[in-house]
């Protein structure tokens, strides 16, 4: 049931309900419209013998909206944790040379090789999480977790030693 005429009939019959659900979940008209259209576009890839119902379409929209919300929440946590405003960098007192040397020694001795590589790519080369994840073959969440764990170790060791 995925030929173009059938998809057009499904679109006319279910678009409004699907769109309302997406707007209710996302609170963004444009994004809701994009997700509903993506669901309909994905119908073109289904085999002809598969029957698509209104319930399937509603679940597909709900799942895509929830995936989008989850992805945004992960991104926002990363932004909140690691991307400070430029003013904060300028107003903050930077550590002295001795503290910087201690940090480098902690990175070399206390941090796993994978986390060291992630720290290098992020802080030395300035790569975004997505590019680090792609280059290392891991998820963005794994990049976040490695950085978070490494920074926690560094902070703990620095606080132990004053």
C-alpha positions as CSV (number, residue, x, y, z in Angstrom):
1,X,0.0,0.0,0.0
2,X,2.9,2.4,-0.6
3,X,2.2,3.6,-4.2
4,X,1.9,7.3,-4.7
5,X,-1.9,7.3,-4.8
6,X,-2.2,5.4,-1.5
7,X,0.3,7.7,0.1
8,X,-1.6,10.8,-1.1
9,X,-4.8,9.3,0.4
10,X,-3.0,8.6,3.7
11,X,-1.6,12.2,3.6
12,X,-5.1,13.7,3.2
13,X,-6.7,11.5,5.8
14,X,-4.0,11.7,8.6
15,X,-1.9,14.8,8.1
16,X,-3.8,17.1,10.4
17,X,-3.7,14.6,13.3
18,X,-0.1,13.8,12.8
19,X,0.8,17.5,12.6
20,X,-1.1,18.3,15.8
21,X,0.7,15.5,17.6
22,X,4.1,16.7,16.4
23,X,3.4,20.3,17.4
24,X,2.1,19.2,20.8
25,X,5.4,17.2,21.4
26,X,7.9,19.6,19.9
27,X,6.3,23.1,20.3
28,X,7.8,24.0,17.0
29,X,5.6,24.3,13.9
30,X,8.4,24.1,11.3
31,X,10.1,21.1,12.9
32,X,6.7,19.4,13.3
33,X,5.9,19.9,9.7
34,X,9.4,18.5,8.7
35,X,8.9,15.4,10.8
36,X,5.5,14.7,9.4
37,X,6.8,15.1,5.9
38,X,9.7,12.8,6.6
39,X,7.4,10.1,7.8
40,X,5.4,10.3,4.6
41,X,8.6,10.4,2.5
42,X,9.8,7.2,4.3
43,X,6.6,5.5,3.0
44,X,8.1,5.5,-0.5
45,X,10.8,3.1,0.7
46,X,8.4,0.5,2.1
47,X,7.7,-2.7,0.1
48,X,4.4,-2.6,-1.8
49,X,3.0,-5.5,0.2
50,X,3.1,-3.7,3.5
51,X,-0.2,-2.1,4.6
52,X,0.2,1.3,6.4
53,X,-2.5,2.3,8.8
54,X,-3.2,5.6,10.6
55,X,-1.9,4.1,13.9
56,X,1.4,3.3,12.2
57,X,1.7,6.9,11.0
58,X,0.9,8.3,14.5
59,X,3.4,6.0,16.1
60,X,6.0,6.9,13.5
61,X,5.5,10.6,14.1
62,X,5.6,10.1,17.9
63,X,8.8,8.1,17.7
64,X,10.5,10.6,15.5
65,X,9.5,13.5,17.7
66,X,10.8,11.6,20.8
67,X,14.1,10.9,19.0
68,X,14.4,14.5,18.2
69,X,13.8,15.6,21.8
70,X,16.3,13.1,23.1
71,X,18.9,14.3,20.6
72,X,18.3,17.9,21.6
73,X,18.6,17.1,25.3
74,X,21.9,15.3,24.8
75,X,23.2,18.3,22.7
76,X,22.0,20.8,25.3
77,X,23.7,18.8,28.2
78,X,26.9,18.9,26.2
79,X,26.6,22.6,25.5
80,X,25.8,23.4,29.1
81,X,28.7,21.3,30.4
82,X,31.5,22.3,28.0
83,X,30.8,25.5,26.1
84,X,31.1,28.5,28.3
85,X,30.4,32.0,27.0
86,X,33.5,33.9,25.9
87,X,33.0,36.5,28.6
88,X,33.5,33.7,31.2
89,X,36.8,32.8,29.7
90,X,38.0,36.4,29.6
91,X,36.9,37.2,33.2
92,X,38.3,34.0,34.7
93,X,41.7,33.9,36.3
94,X,43.9,31.5,34.3
95,X,46.1,29.0,36.2
96,X,49.8,29.7,36.5
97,X,52.5,27.7,34.6
98,X,53.0,25.3,37.5
99,X,49.3,24.4,37.6
100,X,49.2,24.0,33.8
101,X,52.2,21.6,34.0
102,X,50.4,19.6,36.8
103,X,47.3,19.3,34.6
104,X,49.4,18.0,31.6
105,X,51.0,15.5,33.9
106,X,47.6,14.3,35.2
107,X,46.4,13.9,31.7
108,X,49.4,11.8,30.8
109,X,49.3,9.7,33.9
110,X,45.7,9.4,35.0
111,X,43.6,9.6,31.9
112,X,42.9,6.7,29.5
113,X,44.5,6.8,26.0
114,X,41.1,7.2,24.4
115,X,40.0,10.0,26.7
116,X,43.4,11.7,26.1
117,X,42.8,11.5,22.4
118,X,39.3,13.0,22.8
119,X,40.7,15.8,25.0
120,X,43.3,16.6,22.4
121,X,40.8,16.7,19.5
122,X,38.4,18.8,21.5
123,X,40.6,21.2,23.3
124,X,43.7,21.4,21.1
125,X,42.2,21.1,17.7
126,X,38.8,22.5,18.6
127,X,36.8,19.8,16.9
128,X,33.0,19.5,17.6
129,X,31.7,16.4,19.4
130,X,30.2,15.1,16.1
131,X,33.5,15.1,14.3
132,X,35.3,13.6,17.2
133,X,32.7,10.8,17.4
134,X,32.9,10.2,13.7
135,X,36.7,10.1,13.6
136,X,36.9,7.7,16.6
137,X,34.0,5.5,15.6
138,X,32.1,6.2,18.8
139,X,28.8,8.0,19.7
140,X,28.6,11.7,20.7
141,X,27.4,10.5,24.1
142,X,30.5,8.4,24.5
143,X,32.6,11.5,23.7
144,X,30.7,13.5,26.3
145,X,31.2,10.7,28.9
146,X,34.9,10.4,28.3
147,X,35.4,14.1,28.6
148,X,33.3,14.4,31.7
149,X,35.1,11.5,33.4
150,X,38.5,12.9,32.5
151,X,37.6,16.4,33.7
152,X,36.3,14.9,37.0
153,X,39.5,13.0,37.5
154,X,41.6,16.2,36.8
155,X,39.5,18.3,39.2
156,X,39.6,15.7,41.9
157,X,43.4,15.3,41.7
158,X,44.0,19.1,41.6
159,X,41.7,19.6,44.6
160,X,43.6,16.8,46.5
161,X,46.8,18.6,46.0
162,X,45.5,22.0,46.7
